[in-house]
């Protein structure tokens, strides 16, 4: 049992620093010295804009419309429609 625990601890002591170094290397990239053409650049910008618009409209759909219905319902409860009185003609 002790040999397994020691082996597990040594594995953890190896993996944690390795993951830390990998995260640092990934977070601080060096210059790529690559060319991004106008087609690829506009495609990337368009994709980011479309993603942000999709997130925005999802929030609007899930938040604003139920709030709008709630406001309309409360307004209808506060001001019920008047029914015309029916009298002799």
C-alpha positions in Angstrom: 0.0 0.0 0.0 2.8 2.4 0.9 4.6 1.8 -2.4 1.5 2.7 -4.4 1.0 5.9 -2.3 4.6 6.9 -2.9 4.4 6.2 -6.6 1.2 8.3 -6.8 2.8 11.2 -4.9 5.9 11.1 -7.2 3.6 11.2 -10.2 1.7 14.2 -8.8 5.0 15.9 -8.1 6.0 15.4 -11.7 2.6 16.3 -13.3 1.9 19.6 -11.5 5.2 21.4 -12.4 4.8 20.0 -16.0 1.3 21.4 -16.3 2.5 24.7 -14.8 5.3 25.0 -17.3 2.9 24.1 -20.2 0.5 26.8 -19.0 3.2 29.4 -18.9 4.6 28.5 -22.3 1.1 28.6 -23.7 0.1 31.9 -22.1 3.3 33.7 -23.2 3.7 32.9 -26.9 6.7 34.1 -28.9 6.2 36.0 -32.2 4.8 33.6 -34.9 6.4 35.5 -37.8 3.4 34.4 -39.9 1.3 36.2 -42.5 -2.5 36.3 -42.2 -4.0 37.2 -45.5 -6.9 39.6 -45.9 -9.4 36.7 -46.4 -8.3 34.8 -43.3 -8.2 38.0 -41.3 -11.7 39.1 -42.3 -13.0 35.6 -41.7 -11.6 35.6 -38.2 -13.0 39.0 -37.4 -16.4 38.1 -38.9 -16.4 34.9 -36.8 -15.7 36.8 -33.6 -18.3 39.4 -34.3 -20.9 36.7 -35.2 -20.1 34.8 -32.0 -20.5 38.0 -29.9 -23.8 38.7 -31.6 -25.1 35.2 -31.0 -24.2 35.4 -27.3 -25.9 38.9 -27.1 -29.1 37.7 -28.8 -29.2 34.5 -26.7 -29.1 36.7 -23.6 -31.8 38.9 -25.1 -33.9 35.9 -25.9 -33.6 34.3 -22.5 -33.8 37.4 -20.4 -35.5 40.3 -22.1 -38.6 38.5 -23.5 -39.7 36.9 -20.2 -39.2 40.3 -18.5 -41.2 42.0 -21.2 -44.1 39.5 -20.8 -43.9 40.1 -17.0 -44.1 43.8 -17.4 -47.0 43.5 -19.9 -48.9 41.2 -17.5 -48.4 43.6 -14.6 -49.6 46.5 -16.6 -52.7 44.6 -17.6 -53.4 43.7 -14.0 -53.1 47.3 -12.9 -55.2 48.7 -15.7 -57.8 46.1 -16.7 -59.6 46.8 -19.9 -62.9 48.6 -19.5 -66.0 46.8 -20.7 -68.6 48.9 -22.4 -71.9 49.0 -20.6 -74.7 47.4 -22.6 -77.9 49.4 -22.5 -81.1 49.7 -24.4 -80.8 50.9 -28.0 
